[in-house]
Amino acid sequence: MIIDLLQGGEPGAACCSGVKNLKGMAATTDDRRTACNCVKAAANRYTNLKDDAVQALASKCGVAMDVPVSKTINCDSISY
């Protein structure tokens, strides 16, 4: 999964499975905030992640994410 986010391109099946699982676990606003903080922390561990690749991951996997994917998002601002 990380290679997809460093170089761009199409994500693999295992990567998309993870995206789908994350969406399924983020059912409430609190769940989405927690998932957002987790994704944000993971993204910030890799300085050379491509922001456009990170933000496009869910759509490339055919998933409409309720959790924003960003290194700089304020996860407490999620209210849906």
Biopython code that builds the backbone (N, CA, C, O; Angstrom):
import numpy as np
from Bio.PDB.StructureBuilder import StructureBuilder

atoms = [
    (1, "MET", "N", (0.819, -1.187, 0.000)),
    (1, "MET", "CA", (0.000, 0.000, 0.000)),
    (1, "MET", "C", (0.863, 1.250, 0.000)),
    (1, "MET", "O", (0.582, 2.190, -0.744)),
    (2, "ILE", "N", (1.881, 1.279, 0.798)),
    (2, "ILE", "CA", (2.708, 2.483, 0.885)),
    (2, "ILE", "C", (3.334, 2.797, -0.461)),
    (2, "ILE", "O", (3.419, 3.967, -0.835)),
    (3, "ILE", "N", (3.776, 1.786, -1.203)),
    (3, "ILE", "CA", (4.396, 2.043, -2.510)),
    (3, "ILE", "C", (3.412, 2.750, -3.433)),
    (3, "ILE", "O", (3.818, 3.601, -4.224)),
    (4, "ASP", "N", (2.126, 2.414, -3.347)),
    (4, "ASP", "CA", (1.097, 3.084, -4.154)),
    (4, "ASP", "C", (1.030, 4.570, -3.820)),
    (4, "ASP", "O", (0.792, 5.402, -4.696)),
    (5, "LEU", "N", (1.240, 4.894, -2.558)),
    (5, "LEU", "CA", (1.116, 6.279, -2.111)),
    (5, "LEU", "C", (2.406, 7.068, -2.287)),
    (5, "LEU", "O", (2.393, 8.297, -2.224)),
    (6, "LEU", "N", (3.504, 6.381, -2.504)),
    (6, "LEU", "CA", (4.772, 7.057, -2.753)),
    (6, "LEU", "C", (4.973, 7.329, -4.235)),
    (6, "LEU", "O", (5.534, 8.354, -4.621)),
    (7, "GLN", "N", (4.509, 6.401, -5.056)),
    (7, "GLN", "CA", (4.764, 6.500, -6.491)),
    (7, "GLN", "C", (3.516, 6.798, -7.311)),
    (7, "GLN", "O", (3.619, 7.113, -8.497)),
    (8, "GLY", "N", (2.354, 6.704, -6.706)),
    (8, "GLY", "CA", (1.119, 6.867, -7.463)),
    (8, "GLY", "C", (0.782, 5.566, -8.157)),
    (8, "GLY", "O", (1.281, 4.512, -7.763)),
    (9, "GLY", "N", (-0.034, 5.614, -9.158)),
    (9, "GLY", "CA", (-0.437, 4.403, -9.863)),
    (9, "GLY", "C", (-1.669, 3.793, -9.230)),
    (9, "GLY", "O", (-2.326, 4.405, -8.387)),
    (10, "GLU", "N", (-1.966, 2.598, -9.645)),
    (10, "GLU", "CA", (-3.164, 1.910, -9.174)),
    (10, "GLU", "C", (-2.870, 1.103, -7.918)),
    (10, "GLU", "O", (-1.865, 0.395, -7.853)),
    (11, "PRO", "N", (-3.741, 1.208, -6.921)),
    (11, "PRO", "CA", (-3.551, 0.437, -5.695)),
    (11, "PRO", "C", (-3.860, -1.038, -5.924)),
    (11, "PRO", "O", (-4.668, -1.388, -6.784)),
    (12, "GLY", "N", (-3.217, -1.881, -5.156)),
    (12, "GLY", "CA", (-3.458, -3.313, -5.247)),
    (12, "GLY", "C", (-4.714, -3.726, -4.502)),
    (12, "GLY", "O", (-5.326, -2.925, -3.796)),
    (13, "ALA", "N", (-5.086, -4.982, -4.668)),
    (13, "ALA", "CA", (-6.299, -5.506, -4.048)),
    (13, "ALA", "C", (-6.236, -5.434, -2.523)),
    (13, "ALA", "O", (-7.235, -5.105, -1.884)),
    (14, "ALA", "N", (-5.086, -5.735, -1.933)),
    (14, "ALA", "CA", (-4.951, -5.698, -0.475)),
    (14, "ALA", "C", (-5.112, -4.272, 0.043)),
    (14, "ALA", "O", (-5.715, -4.053, 1.093)),
    (15, "CYS", "N", (-4.585, -3.326, -0.676)),
    (15, "CYS", "CA", (-4.712, -1.916, -0.302)),
    (15, "CYS", "C", (-6.179, -1.505, -0.326)),
    (15, "CYS", "O", (-6.669, -0.903, 0.629)),
    (16, "CYS", "N", (-6.869, -1.818, -1.387)),
    (16, "CYS", "CA", (-8.286, -1.464, -1.506)),
    (16, "CYS", "C", (-9.126, -2.182, -0.452)),
    (16, "CYS", "O", (-10.111, -1.628, 0.037)),
    (17, "SER", "N", (-8.751, -3.382, -0.107)),
    (17, "SER", "CA", (-9.450, -4.103, 0.949)),
    (17, "SER", "C", (-9.336, -3.348, 2.269)),
    (17, "SER", "O", (-10.303, -3.267, 3.027)),
    (18, "GLY", "N", (-8.159, -2.797, 2.541)),
    (18, "GLY", "CA", (-7.956, -2.007, 3.749)),
    (18, "GLY", "C", (-8.801, -0.752, 3.752)),
    (18, "GLY", "O", (-9.360, -0.383, 4.785)),
    (19, "VAL", "N", (-8.904, -0.088, 2.605)),
    (19, "VAL", "CA", (-9.732, 1.116, 2.486)),
    (19, "VAL", "C", (-11.196, 0.756, 2.751)),
    (19, "VAL", "O", (-11.887, 1.473, 3.474)),
    (20, "LYS", "N", (-11.665, -0.333, 2.179)),
    (20, "LYS", "CA", (-13.054, -0.755, 2.370)),
    (20, "LYS", "C", (-13.322, -1.124, 3.828)),
    (20, "LYS", "O", (-14.384, -0.812, 4.366)),
    (21, "ASN", "N", (-12.359, -1.787, 4.465)),
    (21, "ASN", "CA", (-12.516, -2.144, 5.878)),
    (21, "ASN", "C", (-12.588, -0.900, 6.753)),
    (21, "ASN", "O", (-13.399, -0.828, 7.676)),
    (22, "LEU", "N", (-11.738, 0.079, 6.460)),
    (22, "LEU", "CA", (-11.748, 1.322, 7.226)),
    (22, "LEU", "C", (-13.102, 2.015, 7.103)),
    (22, "LEU", "O", (-13.652, 2.484, 8.099)),
    (23, "LYS", "N", (-13.636, 2.081, 5.896)),
    (23, "LYS", "CA", (-14.949, 2.702, 5.694)),
    (23, "LYS", "C", (-16.013, 1.969, 6.513)),
    (23, "LYS", "O", (-16.865, 2.602, 7.136)),
    (24, "GLY", "N", (-15.961, 0.657, 6.510)),
    (24, "GLY", "CA", (-16.944, -0.128, 7.249)),
    (24, "GLY", "C", (-16.871, 0.068, 8.756)),
    (24, "GLY", "O", (-17.878, -0.070, 9.450)),
    (25, "MET", "N", (-15.698, 0.386, 9.259)),
    (25, "MET", "CA", (-15.520, 0.579, 10.699)),
    (25, "MET", "C", (-15.868, 1.994, 11.150)),
    (25, "MET", "O", (-16.050, 2.227, 12.345)),
    (26, "ALA", "N", (-15.961, 2.928, 10.232)),
    (26, "ALA", "CA", (-16.193, 4.330, 10.578)),
    (26, "ALA", "C", (-17.665, 4.677, 10.404)),
    (26, "ALA", "O", (-18.033, 5.404, 9.481)),
    (27, "ALA", "N", (-18.506, 4.156, 11.292)),
    (27, "ALA", "CA", (-19.957, 4.302, 11.153)),
    (27, "ALA", "C", (-20.502, 5.555, 11.833)),
    (27, "ALA", "O", (-21.512, 6.104, 11.393)),
    (28, "THR", "N", (-19.851, 6.013, 12.895)),
    (28, "THR", "CA", (-20.342, 7.166, 13.634)),
    (28, "THR", "C", (-19.350, 8.325, 13.497)),
    (28, "THR", "O", (-18.235, 8.143, 13.009)),
    (29, "THR", "N", (-19.764, 9.499, 13.926)),
    (29, "THR", "CA", (-18.868, 10.657, 13.890)),
    (29, "THR", "C", (-17.619, 10.392, 14.720)),
    (29, "THR", "O", (-16.513, 10.705, 14.279)),
    (30, "ASP", "N", (-17.771, 9.824, 15.907)),
    (30, "ASP", "CA", (-16.607, 9.507, 16.740)),
    (30, "ASP", "C", (-15.687, 8.498, 16.049)),
    (30, "ASP", "O", (-14.464, 8.625, 16.105)),
    (31, "ASP", "N", (-16.284, 7.496, 15.400)),
    (31, "ASP", "CA", (-15.485, 6.511, 14.651)),
    (31, "ASP", "C", (-14.700, 7.200, 13.537)),
    (31, "ASP", "O", (-13.515, 6.926, 13.345)),
    (32, "ARG", "N", (-15.364, 8.097, 12.803)),
    (32, "ARG", "CA", (-14.705, 8.806, 11.703)),
    (32, "ARG", "C", (-13.572, 9.688, 12.216)),
    (32, "ARG", "O", (-12.519, 9.769, 11.585)),
    (33, "ARG", "N", (-13.777, 10.348, 13.350)),
    (33, "ARG", "CA", (-12.711, 11.171, 13.935)),
    (33, "ARG", "C", (-11.525, 10.306, 14.350)),
    (33, "ARG", "O", (-10.372, 10.670, 14.118)),
    (34, "THR", "N", (-11.810, 9.172, 14.957)),
    (34, "THR", "CA", (-10.740, 8.265, 15.367)),
    (34, "THR", "C", (-9.982, 7.742, 14.153)),
    (34, "THR", "O", (-8.751, 7.717, 14.144)),
    (35, "ALA", "N", (-10.721, 7.326, 13.134)),
    (35, "ALA", "CA", (-10.075, 6.827, 11.911)),
    (35, "ALA", "C", (-9.259, 7.929, 11.247)),
    (35, "ALA", "O", (-8.158, 7.677, 10.758)),
    (36, "CYS", "N", (-9.783, 9.136, 11.227)),
    (36, "CYS", "CA", (-9.079, 10.279, 10.650)),
    (36, "CYS", "C", (-7.746, 10.496, 11.361)),
    (36, "CYS", "O", (-6.716, 10.664, 10.709)),
    (37, "ASN", "N", (-7.761, 10.493, 12.690)),
    (37, "ASN", "CA", (-6.524, 10.674, 13.455)),
    (37, "ASN", "C", (-5.532, 9.553, 13.202)),
    (37, "ASN", "O", (-4.326, 9.790, 13.139)),
    (38, "CYS", "N", (-6.028, 8.344, 13.058)),
    (38, "CYS", "CA", (-5.166, 7.203, 12.775)),
    (38, "CYS", "C", (-4.515, 7.333, 11.398)),
    (38, "CYS", "O", (-3.309, 7.138, 11.252)),
    (39, "VAL", "N", (-5.321, 7.663, 10.398)),
    (39, "VAL", "CA", (-4.807, 7.816, 9.034)),
    (39, "VAL", "C", (-3.833, 8.994, 8.966)),
    (39, "VAL", "O", (-2.796, 8.911, 8.309)),
    (40, "LYS", "N", (-4.170, 10.080, 9.642)),
    (40, "LYS", "CA", (-3.302, 11.256, 9.650)),
    (40, "LYS", "C", (-1.946, 10.923, 10.282)),
    (40, "LYS", "O", (-0.903, 11.304, 9.751)),
    (41, "ALA", "N", (-1.962, 10.216, 11.407)),
    (41, "ALA", "CA", (-0.712, 9.834, 12.077)),
    (41, "ALA", "C", (0.124, 8.920, 11.189)),
    (41, "ALA", "O", (1.342, 9.076, 11.098)),
    (42, "ALA", "N", (-0.533, 7.970, 10.536)),
    (42, "ALA", "CA", (0.191, 7.059, 9.641)),
    (42, "ALA", "C", (0.790, 7.815, 8.463)),
    (42, "ALA", "O", (1.938, 7.575, 8.089)),
    (43, "ALA", "N", (0.029, 8.716, 7.883)),
    (43, "ALA", "CA", (0.506, 9.494, 6.733)),
    (43, "ALA", "C", (1.702, 10.357, 7.110)),
    (43, "ALA", "O", (2.618, 10.530, 6.306)),
    (44, "ASN", "N", (1.703, 10.897, 8.316)),
    (44, "ASN", "CA", (2.786, 11.780, 8.742)),
    (44, "ASN", "C", (4.068, 11.035, 9.070)),
    (44, "ASN", "O", (5.102, 11.667, 9.287)),
    (45, "ARG", "N", (4.031, 9.715, 9.113)),
    (45, "ARG", "CA", (5.256, 8.926, 9.311)),
    (45, "ARG", "C", (6.103, 8.869, 8.046)),
    (45, "ARG", "O", (7.290, 8.549, 8.102)),
    (46, "TYR", "N", (5.495, 9.178, 6.914)),
    (46, "TYR", "CA", (6.175, 9.081, 5.618)),
    (46, "TYR", "C", (6.248, 10.467, 4.996)),
    (46, "TYR", "O", (5.240, 10.998, 4.530)),
    (47, "THR", "N", (7.426, 11.044, 4.991)),
    (47, "THR", "CA", (7.583, 12.408, 4.499)),
    (47, "THR", "C", (7.414, 12.519, 2.992)),
    (47, "THR", "O", (7.102, 13.596, 2.485)),
    (48, "ASN", "N", (7.616, 11.429, 2.271)),
    (48, "ASN", "CA", (7.572, 11.504, 0.809)),
    (48, "ASN", "C", (6.282, 10.938, 0.211)),
    (48, "ASN", "O", (6.260, 10.548, -0.956)),
    (49, "LEU", "N", (5.207, 10.891, 1.005)),
    (49, "LEU", "CA", (3.915, 10.491, 0.442)),
    (49, "LEU", "C", (3.446, 11.554, -0.533)),
    (49, "LEU", "O", (3.610, 12.750, -0.291)),
    (50, "LYS", "N", (2.869, 11.118, -1.620)),
    (50, "LYS", "CA", (2.295, 12.049, -2.589)),
    (50, "LYS", "C", (0.871, 12.376, -2.149)),
    (50, "LYS", "O", (0.005, 11.504, -2.097)),
    (51, "ASP", "N", (0.647, 13.661, -1.830)),
    (51, "ASP", "CA", (-0.675, 14.060, -1.343)),
    (51, "ASP", "C", (-1.777, 13.715, -2.333)),
    (51, "ASP", "O", (-2.852, 13.271, -1.929)),
    (52, "ASP", "N", (-1.527, 13.912, -3.620)),
    (52, "ASP", "CA", (-2.569, 13.609, -4.602)),
    (52, "ASP", "C", (-2.871, 12.120, -4.644)),
    (52, "ASP", "O", (-4.021, 11.728, -4.842)),
    (53, "ALA", "N", (-1.854, 11.286, -4.462)),
    (53, "ALA", "CA", (-2.065, 9.834, -4.449)),
    (53, "ALA", "C", (-2.846, 9.423, -3.202)),
    (53, "ALA", "O", (-3.718, 8.556, -3.270)),
    (54, "VAL", "N", (-2.535, 10.040, -2.070)),
    (54, "VAL", "CA", (-3.239, 9.742, -0.821)),
    (54, "VAL", "C", (-4.706, 10.127, -0.949)),
    (54, "VAL", "O", (-5.587, 9.351, -0.580)),
    (55, "GLN", "N", (-4.972, 11.310, -1.465)),
    (55, "GLN", "CA", (-6.345, 11.789, -1.565)),
    (55, "GLN", "C", (-7.152, 11.039, -2.615)),
    (55, "GLN", "O", (-8.379, 10.991, -2.518)),
    (56, "ALA", "N", (-6.504, 10.457, -3.611)),
    (56, "ALA", "CA", (-7.197, 9.730, -4.680)),
    (56, "ALA", "C", (-7.386, 8.248, -4.370)),
    (56, "ALA", "O", (-8.090, 7.547, -5.096)),
    (57, "LEU", "N", (-6.763, 7.771, -3.300)),
    (57, "LEU", "CA", (-6.771, 6.327, -3.018)),
    (57, "LEU", "C", (-8.176, 5.751, -2.936)),
    (57, "LEU", "O", (-8.465, 4.753, -3.595)),
    (58, "ALA", "N", (-9.051, 6.350, -2.149)),
    (58, "ALA", "CA", (-10.395, 5.792, -1.977)),
    (58, "ALA", "C", (-11.140, 5.707, -3.302)),
    (58, "ALA", "O", (-11.758, 4.685, -3.601)),
    (59, "SER", "N", (-11.087, 6.763, -4.092)),
    (59, "SER", "CA", (-11.819, 6.735, -5.361)),
    (59, "SER", "C", (-11.222, 5.712, -6.318)),
    (59, "SER", "O", (-11.958, 5.093, -7.087)),
    (60, "LYS", "N", (-9.913, 5.523, -6.290)),
    (60, "LYS", "CA", (-9.301, 4.497, -7.139)),
    (60, "LYS", "C", (-9.747, 3.101, -6.732)),
    (60, "LYS", "O", (-9.742, 2.170, -7.538)),
    (61, "CYS", "N", (-10.133, 2.971, -5.463)),
    (61, "CYS", "CA", (-10.622, 1.683, -4.965)),
    (61, "CYS", "C", (-12.142, 1.559, -5.096)),
    (61, "CYS", "O", (-12.721, 0.539, -4.721)),
    (62, "GLY", "N", (-12.785, 2.606, -5.629)),
    (62, "GLY", "CA", (-14.231, 2.566, -5.798)),
    (62, "GLY", "C", (-14.995, 2.746, -4.500)),
    (62, "GLY", "O", (-16.105, 2.235, -4.349)),
    (63, "VAL", "N", (-14.394, 3.481, -3.554)),
    (63, "VAL", "CA", (-15.004, 3.674, -2.244)),
    (63, "VAL", "C", (-15.223, 5.165, -2.016)),
    (63, "VAL", "O", (-14.312, 5.967, -2.218)),
    (64, "ALA", "N", (-16.423, 5.533, -1.597)),
    (64, "ALA", "CA", (-16.702, 6.914, -1.198)),
    (64, "ALA", "C", (-16.405, 7.006, 0.292)),
    (64, "ALA", "O", (-17.189, 6.539, 1.119)),
    (65, "MET", "N", (-15.277, 7.606, 0.628)),
    (65, "MET", "CA", (-14.835, 7.652, 2.023)),
    (65, "MET", "C", (-15.508, 8.775, 2.782)),
    (65, "MET", "O", (-15.684, 9.877, 2.263)),
    (66, "ASP", "N", (-15.883, 8.482, 4.018)),
    (66, "ASP", "CA", (-16.419, 9.483, 4.927)),
    (66, "ASP", "C", (-15.317, 10.053, 5.807)),
    (66, "ASP", "O", (-15.562, 10.942, 6.623)),
    (67, "VAL", "N", (-14.106, 9.541, 5.640)),
    (67, "VAL", "CA", (-12.962, 9.985, 6.425)),
    (67, "VAL", "C", (-12.004, 10.704, 5.488)),
    (67, "VAL", "O", (-11.493, 10.097, 4.546)),
    (68, "PRO", "N", (-11.751, 11.987, 5.728)),
    (68, "PRO", "CA", (-10.807, 12.691, 4.866)),
    (68, "PRO", "C", (-9.395, 12.134, 5.055)),
    (68, "PRO", "O", (-9.010, 11.732, 6.153)),
    (69, "VAL", "N", (-8.660, 12.121, 3.993)),
    (69, "VAL", "CA", (-7.281, 11.629, 4.041)),
    (69, "VAL", "C", (-6.369, 12.809, 3.764)),
    (69, "VAL", "O", (-6.298, 13.312, 2.643)),
    (70, "SER", "N", (-5.677, 13.238, 4.803)),
    (70, "SER", "CA", (-4.804, 14.391, 4.683)),
    (70, "SER", "C", (-3.813, 14.389, 5.836)),
    (70, "SER", "O", (-4.121, 13.922, 6.932)),
    (71, "LYS", "N", (-2.632, 14.912, 5.581)),
    (71, "LYS", "CA", (-1.624, 15.034, 6.632)),
    (71, "LYS", "C", (-1.911, 16.206, 7.563)),
    (71, "LYS", "O", (-1.367, 16.270, 8.665)),
    (72, "THR", "N", (-2.758, 17.129, 7.132)),
    (72, "THR", "CA", (-2.941, 18.363, 7.889)),
    (72, "THR", "C", (-4.361, 18.609, 8.382)),
    (72, "THR", "O", (-4.617, 19.645, 8.995)),
    (73, "ILE", "N", (-5.277, 17.706, 8.140)),
    (73, "ILE", "CA", (-6.675, 17.918, 8.520)),
    (73, "ILE", "C", (-6.838, 18.008, 10.040)),
    (73, "ILE", "O", (-6.127, 17.342, 10.792)),
    (74, "ASN", "N", (-7.770, 18.829, 10.473)),
    (74, "ASN", "CA", (-8.164, 18.864, 11.879)),
    (74, "ASN", "C", (-9.292, 17.846, 12.021)),
    (74, "ASN", "O", (-10.438, 18.136, 11.676)),
    (75, "CYS", "N", (-8.980, 16.681, 12.517)),
    (75, "CYS", "CA", (-9.956, 15.600, 12.591)),
    (75, "CYS", "C", (-11.121, 15.922, 13.513)),
    (75, "CYS", "O", (-12.197, 15.339, 13.374)),
    (76, "ASP", "N", (-10.924, 16.837, 14.450)),
    (76, "ASP", "CA", (-12.017, 17.235, 15.346)),
    (76, "ASP", "C", (-13.085, 18.034, 14.611)),
    (76, "ASP", "O", (-14.185, 18.221, 15.130)),
    (77, "SER", "N", (-12.771, 18.505, 13.413)),
    (77, "SER", "CA", (-13.741, 19.285, 12.644)),
    (77, "SER", "C", (-14.774, 18.397, 11.939)),
    (77, "SER", "O", (-15.760, 18.907, 11.407)),
    (78, "ILE", "N", (-14.560, 17.090, 11.930)),
    (78, "ILE", "CA", (-15.511, 16.179, 11.287)),
    (78, "ILE", "C", (-16.799, 16.185, 12.101)),
    (78, "ILE", "O", (-16.786, 15.925, 13.304)),
    (79, "SER", "N", (-17.912, 16.485, 11.433)),
    (79, "SER", "CA", (-19.188, 16.583, 12.171)),
    (79, "SER", "C", (-20.304, 15.778, 11.512)),
    (79, "SER", "O", (-21.476, 16.009, 11.809)),
    (80, "TYR", "N", (-19.979, 14.860, 10.648)),
    (80, "TYR", "CA", (-21.007, 14.084, 9.966)),
    (80, "TYR", "C", (-20.885, 12.627, 10.293)),
    (80, "TYR", "O", (-21.672, 11.816, 9.805)),
]
sb = StructureBuilder()
sb.init_structure("model")
sb.init_model(0)
sb.init_chain("A")
sb.init_seg("    ")
for serial, (resi, resn, name, xyz) in enumerate(atoms, 1):
    if name == "N":
        sb.init_residue(resn, " ", resi, " ")
    sb.init_atom(name, np.array(xyz, "f"), 0.0, 1.0, " ", f" {name:<3s}", serial, name[0])
structure = sb.get_structure()
